[in-house]
Every structure is written in C-alpha cells, then in structure tokens.
Amino acid sequence: MQNRRKEDIFYESLIRKSPFGFALHKIILGEDGEPIDYEFIDVNQAYEKITGLKKSELTGKNISDFYSLENTEIKNRIKFFGEV
C-alpha cells in the first residue's frame, strides 16, 4: 500500500463524509483549447443523494451523456468549470 500523508487521508475523509455535495470533474477541451465538456471522476454520497444519481452511474461519463450541450445552463457550467 502506498504511503499516504495524514493530511491526504483527513481531507479525503472530510470530503467523503461531508453533508455537502462534492464532485470532481476533468475538463475536456476542444481543438481550440476551449472547454467543451467535463467528465465525472468522483462524487461523494451527498452528491448522490442530491442528484439521485449513483457514483457508479456517473464515474467515467461526461455531462454530455446526461444533458444536451445545447442546454444554456450546461454550457454556462462547462464555461465556469473551465475558468476555475
């Protein structure tokens, strides 16, 4: 097993047990370098409860697998996440 710092274990535990929804995404860029989609890498249980979607249904999938990229809210979210 890999040696893990106490801080890493603490923060991971904090996120997993948090009552607030947490999702880790990977931004997908187009050929022009602009964000065009994002992939779900991880979510906590609170996120599952809020969205009604399970981690196993989300991980490895893109937001475009669930919503049209023409949806204004989704476009804005992708742009915002890309700026972060």
TAWO-V37600 format. One record per backbone hydrogen bond with DSSP energy under -1.0 kcal/mol. CO is the residue of the C=O (numbers start at 1). NH is the residue of the N-H. Records with the same first field share a line. If there is no record, write none. Layout:
CO=NH ; NH
//
This chain:
5=9
6=10
7=11
8=12
9=13
10=14
11=15
12=16
13=17
22=44
24=41 ; 42
26=39
28=36 ; 37
30=33
34=30
37=28
38=63
39=26
40=60
42=24
44=48
45=49
46=50
47=51
48=52
54=57 ; 58
55=59
58=61
61=40
62=65
63=66 ; 67
68=71
71=75
72=76
73=77
74=78
75=79
76=80
77=81
78=82
79=83
80=84
//
